[in-house]
């Protein structure tokens, strides 16, 4: 449950009028004064780092060299470890050979021989010549003339048919040539597309294999503190190159895939230790800026805004208070321990100090904390004790003493502290109100 805390009404709030013999039992009066009022929302929180990255082995192999130890501070780009993986090197070599094996292919044009009727035409011409020779031997001039005319007409018809046949033959040749040419061009285009796809796949396989080999040298993505991981023993997969190689012409051998993460079993990472693809080698944590992740109850989260100030106390550092400021309010609800929901609120963590003013130590990521967010603050409010407020349905009510008689007055509240609340309207400075025993007061009741 959210705890609200405010500035106690010391020095400023009310001049309490002690009970007199004329006042009803257990009823006390006070005077409304100006006072600072602060509304605070408490929420559990956890210390976090600016950034964290877990670097994993890209392939099965052995730790060839380890350059860091637990707790070392490293700079961005610094080499942390090297992994020896003959299998990854072999995959790169296979990919490069497969890429070089793809050669451009072309189809020779297909041509059909043209249809030649010359031999047939010569044979027919010889037959016509012999026919004329025999016709000239006929002694009857009329009959001879008729035979020769008939031969001439037949030869003329033959020439016409030969020309028609030649035209048809030429057209047929052109049609066949066009069809074959289209087929050849289509096949050439298809072959070119297939070869282009194969070259693209081969280049992708080479890039993937080279990326795996390059990743065998593990470098820090940013500066921070390192924590060594644990190796599973080298019994995992080899990498994701097989999926690409299997698509190359010729069907490269299918290779096992990389698991998404190490098994978590096995021994600590050290030189000579076998590792599997996905095993955690080292984690880099950037502690240059610490953050807070607070869980704020749904009843309070609408009061929290970016820039809201907060005070933070840690279980690990009793007596110290750290400063913080809200950097973001999440919108994804989480189930709270009380059965309702809470929302994540992000804060940056500032320096801390003990009550005597000495500097508090720097926390570590993962430590638990309590965050007190100042959600509303009024330095000079018309203030009343929280005990004077009576809830009636949706209304907030106080008992105002006017001319010695209790008068019910509805008020609007602003900032609400533990013991003091801000009254936005309904009361004025100097008003006398019931500050104790308000539940027992009735309208028109005589109060001194």
VMD Tcl script that draws the C-alpha trace (Angstrom):
set ca {
  {0.00 0.00 0.00}
  {1.34 3.44 -0.86}
  {2.42 5.54 2.08}
  {2.05 9.29 1.84}
  {4.25 11.48 3.98}
  {4.29 15.22 4.40}
  {5.95 17.96 6.45}
  {4.61 17.87 10.03}
  {2.72 20.93 11.15}
  {5.44 22.04 13.54}
  {5.94 25.78 13.90}
  {3.24 26.79 11.47}
  {0.02 24.94 11.39}
  {-2.47 25.59 14.00}
  {-2.69 27.12 17.40}
  {-4.58 24.37 19.10}
  {-7.06 25.50 21.69}
  {-6.97 22.95 24.51}
  {-10.14 21.41 25.83}
  {-12.08 23.62 28.23}
  {-14.79 22.66 30.63}
  {-17.35 23.99 28.17}
  {-16.13 21.96 25.15}
  {-17.64 18.56 24.40}
  {-15.47 15.68 25.56}
  {-12.70 14.61 23.11}
  {-13.24 17.65 20.84}
  {-10.37 20.06 20.23}
  {-10.32 23.23 18.16}
  {-7.56 24.89 16.19}
  {-6.93 27.84 13.90}
  {-6.16 27.59 10.17}
  {-2.71 29.01 9.39}
  {-0.34 29.06 6.41}
  {2.23 26.27 6.26}
  {4.28 24.30 3.72}
  {2.63 21.03 2.62}
  {4.35 18.26 0.69}
  {2.70 15.13 -0.74}
  {5.00 12.15 -1.08}
  {4.39 8.77 -2.74}
  {6.47 5.80 -1.63}
  {7.31 2.95 -3.99}
  {9.72 -0.01 -3.95}
  {12.55 0.24 -6.44}
  {15.63 -1.55 -7.74}
  {19.00 -0.05 -8.67}
  {19.98 -0.57 -12.32}
  {22.91 0.20 -14.61}
  {23.00 2.55 -17.58}
  {23.53 -0.42 -19.94}
  {24.32 -4.13 -19.77}
  {25.46 -6.43 -22.59}
  {26.10 -10.17 -22.41}
  {28.58 -11.28 -25.10}
  {28.23 -14.87 -26.27}
  {30.30 -17.31 -28.28}
  {29.26 -17.20 -31.97}
  {30.37 -20.78 -32.65}
  {31.58 -23.97 -31.05}
  {35.23 -23.82 -30.10}
  {37.72 -23.26 -27.29}
  {38.72 -20.18 -25.30}
  {42.10 -19.42 -26.86}
  {42.83 -16.39 -24.68}
  {41.09 -14.42 -21.95}
  {42.23 -10.83 -21.40}
  {40.07 -9.83 -18.40}
  {39.00 -11.00 -14.96}
  {35.85 -10.48 -12.92}
  {35.49 -6.86 -11.82}
  {37.95 -5.40 -14.35}
  {37.03 -2.06 -15.91}
  {37.32 -1.95 -19.69}
  {37.03 0.67 -22.41}
  {34.82 0.56 -25.48}
  {36.38 -1.61 -28.21}
  {38.84 -3.33 -25.86}
  {39.47 -7.00 -26.67}
  {38.08 -9.23 -23.92}
  {38.57 -12.77 -25.25}
  {39.49 -14.80 -28.33}
  {37.84 -18.08 -29.31}
  {39.46 -20.72 -31.49}
  {36.89 -22.39 -33.78}
  {38.28 -24.53 -36.66}
  {34.69 -25.37 -37.56}
  {33.80 -21.69 -38.15}
  {36.98 -21.24 -40.23}
  {36.08 -24.31 -42.30}
  {32.57 -22.98 -42.92}
  {34.03 -19.71 -44.20}
  {36.32 -21.64 -46.55}
  {33.39 -23.73 -47.83}
  {31.31 -20.62 -48.44}
  {34.10 -18.92 -50.40}
  {34.68 -22.03 -52.54}
  {30.97 -22.33 -53.25}
  {30.84 -18.67 -54.31}
  {33.81 -19.08 -56.67}
  {32.22 -22.19 -58.23}
  {29.34 -20.23 -59.75}
  {30.19 -19.47 -63.41}
  {28.08 -17.62 -65.99}
  {26.32 -19.98 -68.43}
  {24.91 -19.15 -71.87}
  {22.73 -20.98 -74.40}
  {23.84 -21.23 -78.04}
  {21.21 -19.92 -80.49}
  {19.13 -22.66 -82.21}
  {18.80 -22.39 -86.01}
  {16.86 -24.62 -88.44}
  {18.14 -25.15 -92.04}
  {15.95 -23.49 -94.64}
  {13.82 -25.74 -96.94}
  {15.52 -25.98 -100.43}
  {13.29 -27.01 -103.47}
  {15.98 -26.44 -106.16}
  {16.63 -30.13 -106.84}
  {12.95 -30.85 -107.31}
  {12.56 -27.82 -109.62}
  {15.44 -29.02 -111.84}
  {13.97 -32.48 -112.16}
  {10.58 -31.08 -113.22}
  {12.24 -28.77 -115.76}
  {13.97 -31.79 -117.33}
  {10.65 -33.60 -117.64}
  {9.11 -30.59 -119.37}
  {12.08 -30.43 -121.79}
  {11.67 -34.10 -122.76}
  {7.92 -33.57 -123.20}
  {8.56 -30.71 -125.63}
  {11.09 -32.78 -127.51}
  {8.60 -35.57 -128.00}
  {5.81 -33.14 -128.95}
  {7.89 -31.64 -131.73}
  {8.12 -35.08 -133.34}
  {4.38 -35.06 -134.02}
  {3.89 -34.48 -137.76}
  {0.43 -33.04 -137.52}
  {1.03 -29.32 -137.15}
  {-2.23 -28.66 -135.32}
  {-1.74 -31.49 -132.87}
  {1.91 -30.50 -132.37}
  {0.92 -26.90 -131.60}
  {-1.76 -28.02 -129.09}
  {0.69 -30.30 -127.29}
  {3.34 -27.58 -127.01}
  {0.75 -25.06 -125.70}
  {-0.41 -27.59 -123.13}
  {3.19 -28.17 -122.00}
  {3.83 -24.39 -121.74}
  {0.67 -23.94 -119.68}
  {1.61 -26.82 -117.36}
  {5.12 -25.41 -116.92}
  {3.72 -21.94 -116.15}
  {1.41 -23.45 -113.54}
  {4.34 -25.34 -112.03}
  {6.40 -22.14 -111.76}
  {3.51 -20.40 -110.00}
  {3.13 -23.28 -107.58}
  {6.88 -23.31 -106.93}
  {6.85 -19.61 -106.10}
  {3.87 -20.12 -103.74}
  {5.64 -23.05 -102.09}
  {8.81 -20.98 -101.69}
  {6.80 -18.18 -100.03}
  {5.09 -20.61 -97.68}
  {8.43 -22.24 -96.86}
  {10.07 -18.89 -96.12}
  {7.18 -17.84 -93.87}
  {7.32 -21.19 -92.06}
  {11.06 -20.78 -91.51}
  {10.56 -17.30 -90.12}
  {7.83 -18.51 -87.74}
  {9.91 -21.45 -86.52}
  {12.97 -19.26 -86.09}
  {10.97 -16.69 -84.12}
  {9.52 -19.30 -81.79}
  {12.91 -20.92 -81.17}
  {14.52 -17.53 -80.66}
  {11.92 -16.60 -78.02}
  {12.42 -19.90 -76.25}
  {16.18 -19.42 -76.27}
  {15.95 -15.87 -74.92}
  {13.51 -16.94 -72.18}
  {15.78 -19.77 -71.12}
  {18.77 -17.43 -71.12}
  {16.90 -14.93 -68.95}
  {15.80 -17.65 -66.53}
  {19.33 -18.98 -66.29}
  {20.65 -15.47 -65.65}
  {18.09 -14.92 -62.88}
  {18.95 -18.25 -61.25}
  {22.64 -17.48 -61.41}
  {22.08 -13.99 -59.94}
  {20.09 -15.53 -57.06}
  {22.83 -18.12 -56.51}
  {25.50 -15.43 -56.45}
  {23.46 -13.41 -53.93}
  {23.03 -16.46 -51.70}
  {26.70 -17.29 -51.99}
  {27.72 -13.74 -51.02}
  {25.30 -13.85 -48.07}
  {26.80 -17.16 -46.95}
  {30.29 -15.71 -47.15}
  {29.25 -12.61 -45.18}
  {27.56 -14.75 -42.50}
  {30.57 -17.05 -42.19}
  {33.00 -14.13 -42.10}
  {30.86 -12.40 -39.46}
  {31.03 -15.51 -37.32}
  {34.81 -15.72 -37.68}
  {35.22 -12.00 -36.92}
  {33.01 -12.41 -33.82}
  {35.44 -14.98 -32.43}
  {37.36 -11.94 -31.20}
  {35.08 -10.58 -28.47}
  {35.29 -6.82 -27.83}
  {33.57 -4.51 -25.37}
  {30.61 -2.67 -26.95}
  {31.02 0.13 -24.38}
  {33.04 0.91 -21.30}
  {32.14 -0.73 -18.00}
  {32.82 -3.49 -15.49}
  {33.12 -7.10 -16.69}
  {31.68 -10.28 -15.24}
  {32.82 -13.61 -16.68}
  {30.17 -16.14 -17.74}
  {29.96 -19.91 -17.66}
  {30.68 -22.39 -20.45}
  {28.39 -25.34 -21.16}
  {31.26 -27.57 -22.23}
  {31.32 -27.18 -26.01}
  {28.55 -29.59 -26.91}
  {26.31 -27.12 -28.71}
  {25.73 -26.20 -32.35}
  {28.01 -24.64 -34.87}
  {26.30 -21.62 -36.34}
  {23.67 -20.39 -38.72}
  {25.76 -20.66 -41.90}
  {24.36 -24.03 -42.91}
  {20.98 -22.57 -43.82}
  {22.64 -20.27 -46.34}
  {25.08 -22.85 -47.71}
  {22.30 -25.37 -48.25}
  {20.67 -23.02 -50.73}
  {23.71 -22.83 -53.00}
  {23.81 -24.76 -56.31}
  {25.04 -28.29 -55.68}
  {23.42 -28.51 -52.24}
  {26.03 -27.81 -49.55}
  {25.95 -30.00 -46.45}
  {23.26 -29.00 -43.95}
  {24.83 -27.62 -40.79}
  {23.27 -27.54 -37.29}
  {21.90 -24.20 -36.09}
  {23.06 -21.97 -33.25}
  {21.06 -22.17 -30.02}
  {19.71 -18.85 -28.80}
  {21.63 -18.96 -25.52}
  {23.96 -21.11 -23.49}
  {22.63 -23.82 -21.27}
  {23.89 -22.15 -18.12}
  {25.55 -25.39 -16.95}
  {29.24 -26.25 -17.00}
  {32.21 -24.44 -15.51}
  {33.46 -20.87 -15.43}
  {35.01 -19.36 -18.53}
  {38.79 -19.72 -18.63}
  {41.58 -20.23 -21.16}
  {41.36 -23.67 -22.81}
  {37.73 -24.27 -21.80}
  {35.51 -25.57 -24.63}
  {32.44 -23.49 -25.41}
  {29.26 -23.95 -27.42}
  {27.60 -21.46 -29.70}
  {25.53 -19.15 -27.49}
  {27.55 -19.68 -24.29}
  {27.91 -16.52 -22.22}
  {31.57 -15.45 -22.28}
  {31.50 -12.08 -20.53}
  {28.96 -9.47 -19.43}
  {29.83 -5.76 -19.59}
  {27.92 -3.43 -17.26}
  {28.11 0.33 -17.68}
  {27.91 1.80 -14.15}
  {28.83 5.35 -15.18}
  {25.22 6.30 -14.49}
  {22.94 4.40 -12.12}
  {19.20 4.23 -12.61}
  {16.16 3.27 -10.57}
  {13.15 1.25 -11.60}
  {10.25 1.91 -9.24}
  {6.82 0.23 -9.14}
  {4.21 2.93 -8.46}
  {0.68 1.94 -7.50}
  {-2.12 2.77 -9.93}
  {-3.73 5.06 -7.35}
  {-0.66 7.32 -7.38}
  {0.96 6.99 -10.81}
  {-1.11 9.79 -12.40}
  {0.56 12.21 -9.96}
  {4.05 11.26 -11.14}
  {5.55 13.25 -14.02}
  {8.88 13.47 -15.80}
  {11.20 15.60 -13.68}
  {9.55 14.72 -10.35}
  {12.14 14.79 -7.55}
  {12.60 11.87 -5.19}
  {14.56 10.79 -2.12}
  {15.87 7.23 -2.06}
  {16.83 4.97 0.85}
  {18.68 1.68 0.40}
  {18.54 -1.38 2.59}
  {22.26 -1.82 2.01}
  {23.15 1.71 3.25}
  {21.15 2.44 6.44}
  {20.98 6.09 7.43}
  {21.82 7.42 3.96}
  {19.53 9.29 1.57}
  {20.16 9.58 -2.18}
  {18.67 12.07 -4.62}
  {16.82 11.00 -7.76}
  {14.69 12.43 -10.55}
  {12.00 10.81 -12.72}
  {13.02 10.32 -16.36}
  {9.99 8.39 -17.60}
  {6.63 6.90 -16.61}
  {5.70 3.57 -18.21}
  {2.27 2.68 -19.57}
  {2.43 -1.12 -19.32}
  {0.72 -2.29 -16.11}
  {2.18 -4.92 -13.81}
  {0.37 -6.91 -11.15}
  {1.06 -5.44 -7.73}
  {1.52 -7.50 -4.56}
  {-1.68 -6.02 -3.12}
  {-3.78 -7.45 -5.93}
  {-4.06 -4.22 -7.93}
  {-1.68 -3.03 -10.61}
  {1.41 -0.84 -10.62}
  {3.33 0.98 -13.33}
  {7.10 1.20 -13.91}
  {8.70 4.57 -13.27}
  {12.32 5.20 -14.34}
  {14.61 7.54 -12.42}
  {18.24 8.64 -12.52}
  {20.07 8.16 -9.23}
  {22.14 11.02 -7.83}
  {24.66 11.18 -4.97}
  {23.81 10.15 -1.42}
  {24.70 11.45 2.02}
  {24.39 10.32 5.63}
  {22.60 12.34 8.29}
  {25.91 13.88 9.38}
  {26.54 15.15 5.83}
  {29.25 12.64 4.90}
  {29.10 11.09 1.43}
  {27.34 7.74 1.08}
  {28.93 4.91 -0.96}
  {27.95 4.27 -4.57}
  {25.31 1.50 -4.77}
  {25.57 -1.53 -7.03}
  {23.05 -2.64 -9.68}
  {20.38 -4.96 -8.30}
  {20.20 -3.42 -4.81}
  {16.69 -2.81 -3.42}
  {15.51 0.64 -2.40}
  {12.51 2.68 -1.29}
  {11.76 5.73 -3.42}
  {9.84 8.71 -2.01}
  {8.56 10.82 -4.87}
  {7.51 14.39 -4.18}
  {4.38 14.52 -6.33}
  {2.83 17.77 -5.00}
  {4.40 20.60 -3.05}
  {2.94 23.87 -1.75}
  {5.42 26.07 0.19}
  {2.78 28.43 1.61}
  {-0.54 26.66 1.69}
  {-3.76 27.29 3.59}
  {-3.22 24.25 5.79}
  {-5.27 22.12 8.12}
  {-4.43 18.98 10.08}
  {-5.36 15.74 8.31}
  {-7.35 14.80 11.43}
  {-9.75 17.69 10.76}
  {-10.90 16.20 7.42}
  {-14.02 14.04 7.43}
  {-14.89 12.05 4.29}
  {-18.56 12.12 3.34}
  {-19.15 10.21 0.12}
  {-17.02 11.99 -2.45}
  {-16.81 15.18 -0.38}
  {-14.16 16.27 2.07}
  {-15.75 18.07 5.03}
  {-14.51 20.09 8.04}
  {-16.44 21.49 11.00}
  {-16.07 25.27 11.07}
  {-16.80 27.10 14.33}
  {-18.80 30.24 13.59}
  {-20.34 32.30 16.43}
  {-19.73 29.39 18.79}
  {-21.75 26.95 16.66}
  {-20.48 24.02 14.50}
  {-21.05 24.57 10.79}
  {-20.46 21.84 8.17}
  {-18.12 23.10 5.43}
  {-17.18 21.21 2.21}
  {-13.56 21.84 1.17}
  {-11.34 21.06 -1.82}
  {-7.96 19.58 -1.01}
  {-4.64 19.97 -2.77}
  {-1.35 18.44 -1.58}
  {-1.90 15.84 1.13}
  {0.81 15.07 3.64}
  {0.75 12.60 6.49}
  {-0.38 15.10 9.12}
  {-1.11 18.25 7.12}
  {-3.26 18.88 4.06}
  {-3.62 21.83 1.73}
  {-7.11 23.38 1.53}
  {-7.66 25.01 -1.87}
  {-11.07 26.47 -1.07}
  {-13.68 26.39 1.67}
  {-11.46 27.75 4.46}
  {-9.46 30.92 5.12}
  {-6.47 31.66 7.29}
  {-7.68 32.37 10.83}
  {-10.79 30.15 10.67}
  {-11.37 28.05 13.78}
  {-12.09 24.39 13.03}
  {-12.51 21.11 14.87}
  {-9.15 19.31 14.75}
  {-9.97 16.39 17.03}
  {-13.22 14.50 17.52}
  {-14.74 15.75 14.24}
  {-16.65 12.50 13.78}
  {-18.73 13.21 16.88}
  {-19.74 16.80 15.98}
  {-23.28 17.56 14.77}
  {-24.62 20.62 12.88}
  {-25.56 23.48 15.24}
  {-23.63 21.98 18.13}
  {-22.33 24.63 20.52}
  {-18.58 24.91 20.52}
  {-16.69 27.69 22.33}
}
mol new
graphics top color blue
foreach p $ca { graphics top sphere $p radius 0.5 }
foreach p [lrange $ca 0 end-1] q [lrange $ca 1 end] { graphics top cylinder $p $q radius 0.2 }
display resetview
